[in-house]
Amino acid sequence: MTRRFEGKRILVATHNAGKLEEMEELFAPFGVSVVGAAEMKLDEPEETEETFVGNARIKARAAVVATGLPALADDSGIEVDALDGAPGVYTADWAETENGRDFMMAMTRTHDEILKTNAAQPWTARFCSTLVLAWPDGHEEIFAGTVDGTLVWPIRGKQGHGYDPMFQPLGHDRTFAEMTHDEKNAISHRADSFNKLIKGCFG
């Protein structure tokens, strides 16, 4: 049995404004208010694990220890089959520059790396999202979600963030970046993991 979440306030352990906005929209129907890591002036812990669940756990537990609030952390990324699952947990690292994250650079690198493999199209890939909900007493619940699709080049669309302009979900003819927030939130990897969280802890 998963543990029900009985509180009205949850700390989402992310400094990513795009992720926080998605979480606020997803939590709104359940009357749970969301506070972000930046608002609580939390440092970003070093993500030293090689799995999505490991890194999500690091962020969730650090946030709980720092604030005493139940904390939800997400670790997500894109796995490209032609690259043996890369960039995976290193998705954000591929975008890192001295002046912040540059996902145009990351998408270009991904495209270049795929071309080096001579992989035939379609270039299959999936977005992965793992959520860890941690309580101050040490209890935690884990929920993993995915959405399969293909990578397109050149990129398309102006919405979303990260790799959204490059990713076309299976069964659709538009990239995530060509969809509205509501359209993307209905089918995204984070929606998948979040729906499992809701069913497990709020349903």
N, C-alpha and C positions, 0 to 999 in steps of 0.2 A: 504493500500500500504506500502510495506517495503521500507526503504531508501536505495538508491544505494550508494555503497562505491566508492568514486571518487579518493581516494588517491593512492599513490604508495608505501607507507610504513605502516606497521601495527605492533604494539607491541603485541606479544603473551605472555600473562601473566602466564608463567609457568617457573619453575626452572628444570623441568623434561626434560632431554636431549632427551629421546626417543620421547616424545610428540612433542617437538620442531622440531625434524627431520621429523616427520610425517607431521607437519604443513608446513614446508618448501617445502616438496615434493608436497603437495596438492595445495599450492598457486603458485608454479612456473609457471604453464601454464597461469596465469593471469597477469604476470608481476608485481606482488606485492612482495616486499622484506619484509622479516620477521626479527624482532629483538626480542630477548628473554629477560625475566625479569632479568636473571643473568647478561647478558651483560650490562643492564641499572643499575645494582647494586641495584635492588629493593628488599626490604624485602618481605618475604612471609606473607601476612595478615592472621590473625587467621580466620579459617573457622568455623563460629559459627552457621550456618544454618543447618537444617535437611533435606534439599532438594538439588538436584544437581543444580537447577537453582539459588537457594539462595546463594550457595557457589561460583558459577561461577560469579554471579553479584558482590559479595564482591571483588573477585580478579580483575575483569575488571575495576570496578570503582576506586579501589585503584591505579591501574596502570595508569589510565587516570589522576587522580589527581596528581600523582607523576611526570608524564612526559609531559602531555599536548598532547600526541599522542592518536589517536583512538586505542582502545585495545580490543583484543579478548581473552576471558578466557574460558577454558573448565573445567567442573567438570564431572568426570566420575567414574564409578565403576562397580562392578559386583553384580547382585542380584540373590541369590540362592533360588529357590522356597521352598526347604525343610527347609530352615532357615528363612522362612517368609520374604524374601527379603534382609536379611543380606548377606554380610557386607554392601552393598549399599554405602551410602555416607561415610561410615567408612572404605572403602576398603583399602586406604593407611594407615589408623591407625592400621589395623590388621598387617601391615608389619613393623611398626615402631619399631626400636630398638635404643639403645644409640649410635650405630655406623652407623646409616642410615637405609634405608628400606631393609628388608629381605623378599622377596616374596615367597621364598621356605618355610619359617616359616609360612607365611600367608596361603599359599595353603595347607600346612599340617594341620594347625588349621581348615581350612574350611572342609577338608576331615574328620577330627576327629569329628567335630560338626555334620556333616551330618550322620556319623555312629551312633552317639548317638540318632538320631531321628528315626533310623530304616527305613528310607525312601527307598522305592524300586527304583532300577534303571529303566530307565535312570534318572539321576539327572539333571533336567532341570534348566536352568539359562539363564540370558541375560546380556550382556554388555550394559551399558547406557552411553551416552555422551550428555551433554547439553552445547551448546555454547552460550555465551552472547557477542555480539559485542557492545561496548559502545563508544560513541563519546564525545568529550569535552563539547558539549553543553547540555549534559544530556540525549540525545536520546539513546535508545538501542533497539537491535533486539535479539530475543531468538529463538534458533533452537535446537530441541531435536531429537536424533537418538538412535536406538537400533539395536542389532543383537542377535537373539535367538540361543540357542545351548544346549549342555549337558556338564557336567563335567566328565573328565576321570581320572582314577587313576590306575597305576602310571602315572605321568606326561610324556609328550612326546614332543620332539623338543628342538631346541637350539636358534631359532630366537625369535624376539619380546621382550617383557618385561612384567612385572607384572604377571597377571594370564594367559597369553597367552599359556603356556605349558599345562594348565589344561582344556582349553576351546576348544571344538570342535563345530564349527558353524553348524547349521541345514543344512542338505543336503550335507555335506562334510564328508570325512573319515579321515581328518587330523586336528590336532589342529592348532590354529593360529601360534604356535611356530614351526610348521612343514612347514609353508607356507613362500614364499618369501615376502618381503615388499610389492611388487606390488600386489601379490595375496591377501594379507590381506587388503591392503588399498582399494581394489576394493569392499570389502564386510563388512568392519568393522563398528562398531557403530559410530566411529568418521567420517568415510566416509559418513555415512548416514546423520549425522547432518551437516557435511561440505557441502554435495551436496545440502541440503536445504538452507544453508547459501548462496552458490553460486547462486542458482536459485533466492533467495530473494534479494540479495544485489549486485550481480555482473552480473546476467543474462540480 
